Amino acid sequence: MRLKISIAILCGAGLLACSSVNIISLENQQIAITQEYEKANAIDSIVSPYRIELNKEMLEVIAYAPKDFERGKPNGSLNNWSTDAIYNSQKEKIDNAKPSFCLLNWGGLRNSINQGEVTLGDIFKLMPFDNEIVIVELPMSSLTKIESYLKKRNGEPISGARIMGGSFVFEKADRKKHETFLVVTSDYLMNGGDDMTFFEDKINVQYVGELMRDAMIRIAKEQKTLVWNDDQRIIFEL
């Protein structure tokens, strides 16, 4: 399809005196409306109703934030809420007889949660990636590698344990009495994302079948008012 535009410039001497009119120039310019443009419009018309519905869904209020939740290093309120949400979402699947904790990466928390109503879209902004939760079993010898990694990175979000003077202290078990421990994390990190190469020592991996974002949404709905805390979970120097 082609759209034809004709441009005529008319000018006459003594026009106000009704004298003769001379045509100075006449140009024809052709502007192409390509098939790609037509396809884009067709796709947009198909997608538009779904986009409107999706925007409505993202505005659904699922919880309330009593304060601003911000990420930080080595500690932060968003670090704590995010790891607590993931860790607690899998409490029925964690073997409580073993030492366990949740480990995420600071860079994976993509947006803060502001005080006030929390929408579905807010959690999508916080965790936009389709990363699945996994529970990884590691030998106790790998713990020193994680401790060194966290010190080098000046901390990462954790739950279920603390770093005191650079060493792990588990909330549920004594590390000295066990040969292995569990880490609740994402499949991305378990596969070496963010240079977490210590996961190469893994003994066993349990895929729980839930995305991290979905778990956060579920916990946010259960809490209704998000649990805010700024516990200092990582302390390198005592």
Residue pairs with C-beta under 8 A, 6 or more apart in sequence:
1 33
1 38
2 30
2 31
2 32
2 33
3 30
3 31
3 33
4 28
4 30
5 28
5 29
5 30
5 31
6 26
6 27
6 28
7 26
7 27
7 28
7 29
8 23
8 25
8 26
9 24
9 25
9 26
10 21
10 23
10 24
11 21
11 22
11 24
12 19
12 20
12 21
12 22
13 19
13 20
13 22
15 21
57 120
58 119
58 120
58 121
58 124
59 119
59 120
59 121
60 119
60 120
61 117
61 118
61 119
62 118
62 119
62 120
62 123
62 217
62 220
62 221
63 117
63 118
63 220
63 221
63 223
63 224
63 225
63 226
64 116
64 117
64 118
64 224
64 225
64 226
65 113
65 114
65 115
65 116
65 117
65 118
65 225
65 226
65 228
66 115
66 225
66 226
66 228
67 77
67 115
67 228
68 77
68 112
68 113
68 114
68 115
69 77
69 78
69 81
69 112
69 113
69 114
69 226
69 228
70 76
70 77
70 78
70 112
71 78
71 79
71 106
71 109
71 112
71 157
72 78
72 79
73 106
73 153
73 154
73 155
74 150
74 154
74 155
74 163
74 234
74 235
74 236
75 155
75 230
75 231
75 232
75 233
75 234
76 157
76 230
77 228
77 229
77 230
78 109
78 112
78 113
78 126
78 157
79 104
79 106
79 109
79 156
79 157
79 158
79 233
80 157
80 159
80 229
80 230
80 231
80 233
81 113
81 226
81 227
81 228
81 229
82 104
82 109
82 126
82 127
82 157
82 216
83 102
83 103
83 104
83 157
83 158
83 159
83 160
84 102
84 159
84 227
85 215
85 216
85 219
85 220
86 102
86 104
86 133
86 159
86 184
86 212
86 215
86 216
87 101
87 102
87 159
87 160
87 184
88 159
88 219
89 133
89 210
89 215
89 216
89 218
89 219
90 133
90 135
90 184
90 208
90 210
90 215
93 135
93 206
93 208
94 100
94 135
94 182
94 184
95 182
96 172
96 173
97 173
98 137
98 173
98 178
98 180
98 181
98 182
99 161
99 170
99 172
99 173
99 174
99 175
99 178
99 181
99 182
100 135
100 160
100 161
100 170
100 172
100 173
100 181
100 182
100 183
100 184
101 158
101 159
101 160
101 161
101 168
101 170
101 171
101 181
101 182
101 183
101 184
102 157
102 158
102 159
102 160
102 183
102 184
102 185
103 146
103 156
103 157
103 158
103 183
103 184
103 185
103 189
103 196
104 156
104 157
104 158
104 185
104 186
104 189
105 156
105 157
105 189
105 193
105 194
105 196
106 153
106 155
106 156
106 157
107 194
108 127
108 129
108 131
108 186
108 188
108 189
108 194
109 126
109 127
109 157
110 125
110 126
110 127
110 128
111 122
111 125
111 126
112 126
113 122
113 126
113 226
114 122
118 220
118 226
120 217
123 213
123 216
123 217
123 220
124 213
126 213
126 216
127 212
127 213
127 216
128 213
129 188
129 212
129 213
130 211
130 213
131 186
131 187
131 188
131 211
131 212
131 213
132 186
132 187
132 207
132 208
132 209
132 210
132 211
132 212
133 184
133 185
133 186
133 187
133 208
133 210
133 211
133 212
133 215
134 184
134 185
134 186
134 187
134 190
134 205
134 206
134 207
134 208
135 182
135 183
135 184
135 205
135 206
135 208
136 182
136 183
136 185
136 190
136 199
136 202
136 204
136 205
136 206
137 180
137 181
137 182
137 202
137 203
137 204
137 205
137 206
138 180
138 181
138 182
138 183
138 198
138 199
138 201
138 202
138 203
139 179
139 180
139 201
139 203
140 175
140 178
140 179
140 180
140 181
141 201
142 198
142 201
143 168
143 175
143 181
145 198
145 201
146 168
146 198
147 163
147 166
147 167
147 168
149 195
149 196
149 198
150 156
150 158
150 163
150 234
151 166
151 236
155 163
155 234
158 233
158 234
159 233
160 170
160 171
160 172
160 184
161 168
161 169
161 170
161 171
161 233
162 168
162 169
162 171
162 233
162 234
162 235
163 169
163 233
163 234
163 235
163 236
164 235
164 238
165 235
165 236
165 237
165 238
166 236
166 237
168 175
169 175
170 181
175 181
180 203
183 199
185 199
186 193
186 212
187 207
189 196
189 199
190 196
190 199
190 202
190 205
191 199
192 199
192 200
220 226
